[in-house]
Amino acid sequence: MTRLTQPLAALAAEQKSADVTDWPDRIGWIVGLLLFITLVYWLMRQGWKWRGTLQGDLPPLPTVPSAPGPARLELSGRYHGSTTAGQWLDRIVAHGLGTRSRVELTLTDEGLDVVRPGATDFFIPVAQLREARLDKGIAGKVLTEGGLLIVTWGHGDKLIDSGFRSDHAAEQAEWVETLNNMIDTNSTNSTNSTNSTNSTNSSSSTSSTSTSSSTNSTTITTEGTAR
């Protein structure tokens, strides 16, 4: 061993880790940190339950009909949550809508079937669909521009935005186009049906008025002749 390495070896042998003499303080810090994390988690859970209580007037979610018809489109991906329409941070948690999960979407002529493994499934009838668009954020989740498929639908007296992310993002544009075409067609059919009903009611009312007038005229004529 050279003269240079001898002092270095001796110095290394003398260096030892300092003995830990403040174990109570360290244990106290660890316990305090665990208590803080537990408190934060508890507060989050309470906030979640409180929000669910405030949304207790939301009706039960629709279920898929017995004969939904053939699939027009299918999608596999993730469900990122639902919010009040137009308010991407106002999360809806009632009936399990706040739980993020995997999702299988199936679009039929009857509506949108939302199947969520490990969470609550639901169905959106075509009459309740309002709009579909591409966006970048919902319920605190932010992706790239156009990374989310947002479906706006009516439930009870509330408009809801539900966000989905396909495993194949390129297909989301087709979903937006197909959904909006279905919504426009259904809206047109509903308007025509309403107009037809109003026209029928108006015709019935006119016919009834005419019959009543004719009856009154006959009555007056008969009374005049009798006199």
JOJO-V990028 format. One record per helix or strand of 3 or more residues. SS is the DSSP state (H for helix, E for strand). FROM is the first residue (numbers start at 0). TO is the last residue. Records with the same first field share a line. If there is no record, write none. Layout:
# JOJO-V990028
SS=FROM-TO ; FROM-TO
This chain:
# JOJO-V990028
H=2-13 ; 22-53 ; 93-95 ; 125-127 ; 168-225
E=72-83 ; 100-107 ; 110-114 ; 121-124 ; 128-134 ; 147-154 ; 157-165
